[in-house]
Amino acid sequence: MALYQYTAIGRDGRHLAGEMDAASRHTVLETLNNMGHLPVNVVEARPRAQSTTGIGGAIFGTRVSSRQITLFTRELALLVKAGLPLDQALMLLQKEATSAKLARLIERIIAQINSGKSLHEALEAQGDAFPPIYGSMVRVAEASGTLDTVLTRIAQTREHIEKLKSKTLSEMLYPCMLIVVAIGAVIVMLTFVVPRFKEMIVQAGTQIPPGARFVIGASDWLIANGAYLAIALAAATAAIVLAWSRGYGRQSIETFLLRAPLVGSITRLGLTIRFCRMFGMLIENGVEVPAAMKLVRDAIGNRMAASVIDDAHDTLRKGKRFIEPMSQSGIFPSVMINMLRVGEETGGLATSAFHMADMFEEKLETLVQRAFTILEPAIIIIVSAFISGIIISIMGAVISMNDLAI
């Protein structure tokens, strides 16, 4: 099988362009003719670069961003709700796409639909651009005739998750900047300031105090090995990114993050919100609980949580309540478990899940804000103490040198 790009004139006279997997060029021509289209040009496409098969793809990426997918979903929902046919809505979104990558993605979706596939099949054919839960929701929507409503709910859920991520990253930005500036200030002092004082102290022939001797030693080591240190850090960073993208050691890191004092609380709340949003969305749109658990498991983004949801799914298949494995995991809070138990008994699982998502979003925002409000002055104090120690050590040696001269 090979990938072929084609242009054709549709039966309604419109210009069509897209891609098709086929055994040969002749097969593509025959398929287009059978669909009632007039082929204009068919050429074999170049192999598409994989975004996660190498270190370059792992670091820089070639995928359409999550935010662009969310915007695409919101706009498609509005166009479908306005009564525009699906193919025309997609063509309009392709013309108005904000990036070439998004335009090519929509073009491939249009090509799949023109070849006779449904929207959910076209989305699933785009690899990991659309998560499995997305395609499943669209399948349900197409079967029930509620595509605009379901697309709107998908967009709302993605917007909630992205808003939460954005707020968390915004809170982290200032502390990270403080750390970077502090590291830069220490490097400048050790590589430029300390060597000048070192020459003065050594020329004076005085005995160097232990503190100053340690600082001067650190300065000498950094000057001699700075380039090697930078290369080693860059290589280590690249190795970590590559290992994370391929799943090596990921479970150990996720387990550590879940058990860490402050980070663990934030991580568990984030997982709880994600679970409640996705689970509630699926149940609300008619997906059965076992299928919903399976879809959430694939999209939760944490292997330890996925394992817990797997246990809940297996328990459900045995005819038992899925709540018990989740309550014993220690990942999901007891209040969520209790609310889902009430929702299960009253038939309001979706309502309970959305209520929990809203409640824990507020809790997470408060926790993150308080944590970083405390962290910022703590970083400033630690950095100030470190730099002050360097200055005091060097100035102590200079003062002792002046005392000896007197």
N, C-alpha and C positions, 0 to 999 in steps of 0.2 A: 504494500500500500504506500502511496505517496500523496503529498499535499499539492493540489493544483489551484491556482488562482484563475478566475474566469470573469469575463464581462459578457453581458448578454442583453438582449432587448426582450422585456417581458411581454406577455400576451396582451397587457393593457398599454403597451407602447413605452413604458418607463425603462430607463437605463438601470441595469442591475450589475452589481459587482460583489464578489465574495470568494470564498475558498471551499474546497470539497476534497475529502479523502477518497481516493479511488485507485484501482489497480493500474489504470492507464488513462492517457488523454482521451482515447476513443470512448472509454466508459463515461467520462465527464460529459463529452459531447452528446452521447446517447441519453444520459440522464436529463440534461437540459432540454433536449428535444422532446422527451417524454413528458416533461413538466409544462410543455407549451411555450418554452422560451426559445429565442433565436440566438445561438451562440455567436459572439463576435470575436472573442479571443480566449484561448485557454493555454496557460503556460504552467510548467512545474515550478512551485514556489521553493525558495531557499529554505532549508531547515531552520525552524525558529529556535533562537537561543533559549536555553532553559535558565530560569532565574535562580534555581537553587542547586545547580549541579557543580558549582565552582565557587571559589572564594570571592570572585568579583561579583557574581550574582548574589551571594549571601550578603555582601556588604552594601552594594549599590542598588541591586534589585531592578527588574524590568517589568514588574507587575503594575497594574493599575492600582492606585492607592485605595484604601478603605473609604476615605472621605469621598472620593470620586464615585465609587460604587453606590454610596449612600445618596449622593446628589442625583445620580442616574435613576435610582429607584424612586426617589421623591418626584422627579420630573415625569417619569414614565407613568406613575400613578395619577398625576394630575392630567396628563394627556388622555389616558384611557378613560378616566372619569368624565372628561369633557366630550367623550363620544368618538374620539379619533380611532380609526382602525389600528391594530397593533403594528402592522408593517409600516404604515405611514408615521406613526408615533416614533418608531425606532429610527426611521430615516431622518426625521426632523432632529432627533437627539444626536444622530451622527453628524449632521451638518453643524449643529451648535456645540459640539463637544469641545471642552476646554483644553484638551491635550490630544496629541496624535495617537498615543497609546489607547486612550479611551475610544477614540474614533475607530481605530482598528478592531478593538474588542466588539463594539456595536456592529461593525461591518460583518464580523464573523457570525454574530448572532443572527443578523438579517439573512446571511447566506444559509444558515442552518434552517431557518423558518421557511425560506423560499424552496428549500429542498424537500419540504413536506413534514418537517419535525415541529413538535409543539414548542411553546416557549420554555417550559421547564427542561425539555430535552436539549434545547439550544443552549440554555444556561449551564447545564451539567457537562456539556461538551467543551466548555471553556476552561477545564482544569480547576485549579484552586482559586480562580478569580472570584467565583461565587461559592461560598461554603455549602456543604450538603443540606444544611437546614434551610437555606434560601431556596434551593431547587425544590425541596419537598413542600415548602409552603406554597410555592407557585403551582405545583402539581395539584394541591388541594384546591387552590383558588380557581384553576382552570376547570376542575371537575364540578365545582359548585357555582361557577359563574360570578365569583366575587373578586376578580383580579384586582380592580382598583382599590377595594377595601383592604385586601391582604397586602398589596404593595405599600399602601400607606402605613399599615401597622409595622411592616418590616423596616420601612424608613424611620419611623418613630423609635423603634427599638434600637436600631443602629445609631441614631442621633443621641439617644440617652447614653449609650455606652461610650461613644466618642466624646461627648461632652464631659463625662466623668474622667476619661483619660486625659483630656486637655486640661482640666482643672488640676489634676494631680501633677502633670508635667509642669504647669505654671508655678505651682507651689515649690517644686523641686529645683526650678531654674536658678533662683537667687542663691540658695545654699551651694549648688554646684559651681556657680560663678565665684563664690567666695573661696571655695576650695582650690579652684584653678588659679585664681589670683594669688592666693597664699603660697601655693607651690611655686609659681613663677617668681614671687618675691624672694623666697628662700633660695632658689637657684641663682638669681641675680646676686644676692648677697654672698653666696658661697663661691661663685665663679668670678666676680668682679671686685666686690668690696673687701672680702676677707684677704685675698692675696696681697693687696696693697698694704694692709696692716701687718701681714705676715713679714713682708720685706723689712718694714720698720722695726718690728720686734726682734727679728733674727739679727739684723745689723747692730742692734743695741747690745746683744750678747747677754741679755738677762735671762733668768730662769723663767720659762713659760708656765703659767698656772695650769693645772689639769684641765679645767674647763676650756680654756683657750686652746690647749694642745689638742683636745678632742675636736673642736670646731675647725682648726687648721687642718687636722688629719682628714676630716670629712670633705673639706674644700679641695685638698690635694687629690683625694680619691675621685671626686666628681669631675675635676678637670681632666684627670688621666683616663677615666672610663666613661665619661658622659656620652660619647658617641655610641659605644657598645651598649650602654644602658638604654638609650633611645631606640636602638635597633631591636634589642631584646623585648622592650615593652611593646613596640609595634608588632613584632612577630607573635608575642603572647596574645595581644588583642585580636589579631587576625585568626589565630588558632582557636581562641574561645568563641569568636563569632561563627567560624566554620563548624566547630563541634556542636554549638547550640543549634545551628540550622539543620544539622544532620541528626540531632537527637542524642549525641554522645554526652553522657553525664547529666543530661537534662533533668532526669527524675531526681537525682541526688540534690541538684541545685534547688529544684522546686520544693523538695522536702525540707531543705534547710530554710528556705524563705518562709514556708508555712509555720516553722517552729521558732523562728527568730522572734524576740520580744515584741518590738513595735512593727516591724515589717510584716511579721506573721499575721497580726490583726488586720492590717490593711489588705494583705493578700487574700485572707479568708473572706473579708467583707466584699472584695471585688468579685471573687468567685460566686459568692452567694447572690449578688446582684445580677451577674451574668446568667446564672442558672434560673433565677426567678423570672427574668425578662423573657428569655428564650422559651422556657417551659410554659409560661402563661400565654405567650403568643401562639404556641402550637396548640395548646388545649382550647384556647378561645376560637380557633379556626377549624375545629373538628377533628384534629389529629388524635388518635387513640393514645392512652397513657403509655403503653409499651413502646410504640413507635416514637412518641415524643421523647421518652427517656433515651432511646437509642440515638436520636438526632442530637439531643443536647450533649450526650456523651462525646460525640464526634466533634462538637464545636466548642466545648468548654475551655480548651486551651491549657489544661493542666492534667498531667497524667495521673496524679494521685486522686484528684477529684473525679477523673474519668473512671478510675478503678472503682471508686465508691458507687458511682452511678451505674456501672456495670453490675455490681452486686445487687443494687436495687432493682435493676431490670430482670436479673435472674430470679430474684425473690418474687417479683410480680408474675413471672411466667409459671412459677410453682403454685400460684393461686393465693399467695400471701400479700400482705401490705408492703408497699415499696418504701414506706417511711422508716422502718426499723434499721436497715443497714445505714441509712443516712444519719440517723440519730446517734449511732455508735461510732461514727467515723471521726468525730471531733473537728471536722472541717466546717460543717454547716451549723449555725447557732440553733439553740433549742427553741427559741421563739419562732423561727421559721418552720421548724419541724412541727411544732404544735399548730401553727396556722394552716399548714398544708394538711395536717390530720383533720382539722375542722372542715377545711374545704373539701376534702375527700368524702367526709361523711355527709356534708350538706349539698354536694354537687357544685360547689363554687371554687374549684381548684384554680381556675384562671384568675378570678377576682382576688383570691388569697395571695397568689403568686405576684400579681402586679402591686398589691398593697405592700407586700414585703419588700419588693424591689424599690418602691418609692421611699419607704421608711429607712432602709439600709443605705440608700444613696445619700440621704440627709446625714445619717450617722457617719458615713465614710468621709463626706466633705468636712464635717466638724473635726473628725479625728485627724485628718491630714493637715488641716489648717492649724490645729493646736500643736501637732507634732513639729511642724516646721517653724512655727512661731517660737518654740523652745529651742529648736536646733540651731537657728540662725545666730543668736547671741552666744550659744555654746561654741560654735565654730569660731566666732570672732575672738572669744576669750582664749581658746586653745592656740589659735594662730598667733595672737598677740603675745602669749606666753612663750611660744617657740622662738619667735623673732626676737623678743626681748632677751631670751637666754643667750642667743648668738651675740647680740650687741653687748650685753653685760660681760660675757666671757672675754670678748676682744678688748673692750674698754678697760676691764680689770688688768689685762696684760699691759696695756698702754700706760695706765696709771702707775703700775708697779715699776715700769721702765723709767718713768719720770721721777719717781721717788728715789730710785737708785742713782739717777743723775744728780739729784740734789744732795 
